[in-house]
Amino acid sequence: MSYEKVAQAQNRLIIGAKQVQKAMKNGEVLEVVVAENAERRITDKIIKIADQFKVTVNYVDSMKELGEACGIDVGAATVAIKK
């Protein structure tokens, strides 16, 4: 489900942990998608900030598949969908 949502929101994506954190702090994010097989030290920060700013967090299984849904050739630990 979330892979499809990411693929459909192609022009409203923010890819990468640092960019997602910055966008959440700026109030630009509607929803965050986190890959469960990503490193916890990265995803824990994202989840904490999302909770702080009341941003919905959805989970997917694979960084590789999340990256493909974003249209990039590498895995993605986290992706944000802009408002």
N, C-alpha and C positions, 0 to 999 in steps of 0.2 A: 504493500500500500504506500509506504513512505517513499520508496524508490520512484514510484509513478508520480507522486506529488512533487518530488524534486525535479524530475524530468520535465514536468509541465510548467514549473516555475523558472525555467531556464534563464529568463532575462531578469529575474529578481533574486538571484542567488549571491550569497557571500560565502566563499570557500576558504577554509583554513581557520585554525584556532585563534590566531591573533586578530584576524579581521573580524571574526564572529564576536569575540570579546569586545572589541572596539565598537562595533555596530550595536550590540546590546546596551552598552553604556550610553550610547547616543540615542537610544530609544527607537532605532530603525527596524527592529526585528519583530516579526510576527510569530515565528516558530523556529526551533532549532532541531536538527536531526543529528544524532550522534551514533557512530558506528561502535557496536559493542566489542569488537575485537581491536579497537584502538588502545593505545597506552593510557592507563588509568590516570597518570599524572597530568595528562593533557585534558582528558574528558572530565575529570573531577572538577577542574577549574571552570569549565564551560557550564557544567550542571549547577555549580554553586552560584555563578553569576546569573544564570537563567532563573534560578529560584529567587534570587534577590530582586530581580527586575520583573518577576511574574511572567516569564516567557515560557510557553509550552515546549516541552522537550519530548521528542519521539525518538525511538531507537530502531536501528536496523542492524542486521547481522554482520555485514562485511564492508570494510573500508574500500576494498576493490570495487564492489558493486555500487557503492555510494559515489565513488569517483566517476565510474562509467555513467551513472545517472546524471551527473553534473556535466558530462561531456569532456572530461579530462582523462589523460592517459595514466594517471597515478591514483593511488588510493586517497580517500579523504576521511579524516578522523571526524570532522564535524562540518556541517553546512547550515547556514541560516537562510531563511526565506524572508525577504524584506516585506514590510507592510505595503 
